[in-house]
Amino acid sequence: MKPTLVILAAGMGSRYGGLKQLDEIGPNGEAIIDYSLYDAIRAGFGKVVFIIRTDFADQFKARFEPRLTGKIAFDYAYQSLDKIPAEFSLNPTREKPWGTAHAVWMADGLVHEPFAVINADDFYGRQAYEVMARFLENSTDASEYAMIGYRVSNTLSEYGSVSRGVCISDERGYLTGVVERTKIQRDPDGIHFYEPEGRFPLEEDTPVSMNFWGLKPPVFGLLHEGFTRFLQEKGDEPKSEYFIPLLINENILNKRISTKVLSCDSPWFGVTYREDKPMAQEQIRALVASGEYPPVLW
């Protein structure tokens, strides 16, 4: 059975200043998501599920459906603030989405096979998709998950702080913990993450999650349980978010899952801020010039 790719594309783009999911990065107007789809298809993924918002659904479909028809199956799930368990009520002051784990939960009912999860605005590289596809095809344990690990020093922006899942693994290469740090940046004296309690250093080669996860269908039950607990504890906080690393970490600690750290040599880059766009465009031009991608993808 071919694995599915779930693409988280419902973000607000508040730091970027616009709908970066569709912003043109490639030489013929391709978005980063186009390269993700191209890499996934050639790595052997059989289906893609887009997690989007209803307010740009028509624009999104018009963009991608002509490119994907006949190449890969596709479907859509919609993330919105009101999609919470019936026993909870929505804080009327809340504007921020519920986070990446909630976004994955939106795909419940659409995904019945092992699947990967990525961000729409991150470029992961061809090898990352190949490594993940092989894992999802060959791993037979329904409780064994995976992630692609990247060096934190290779994932920063020159234009502001970034959010990353900071990882700790054992001698077998399995995660023992992952903590979402929502403000990481390079300072004159090194890389640090910031919390209300202060500023804390990170080594250059600290492995971090760039939200490229390999999951199995039973995760949807874990998501429902975890999001319910999250709402009980933090549902009234207008800016609280339920992140994938929170889901992974709590289920590693309670020994319900294991998560293998997969390494690859693919480059990573993203467009957290609008100022990141020229760098991303330059990276794509170089990959096209090297023959990694054709000048016209579709």
Buried (B, 14 or more C-beta within 10 A) or exposed (E): EBBBBBBBBBBEBEBBEEBBBBBEBBBEEBBBBBBBBBBBBEBBBBBBBBBBBEEBEEEBBEBBEEBBEEEBEBEBBBBBEEBBEEEEEEEEEBEEBBBBBBBBBBBBEBBEBBBBBBBBBBBBBBBBBBBBBBBBBEBEEEBBBBBBBBEBBEBBBEBEBBBBBBBBBEEEEBBBBBBBBEBBBBEEEEBBBBEEEEEEEBEEEBBBBBBBBBBBBEBBEBBEBBBBBBBEEEBBEEEBBBBBBBBBBBBBEEEEBBBBBBEBEBBBBBBBBBBBBEBBBEBBBEBBEEEBBEEEBE
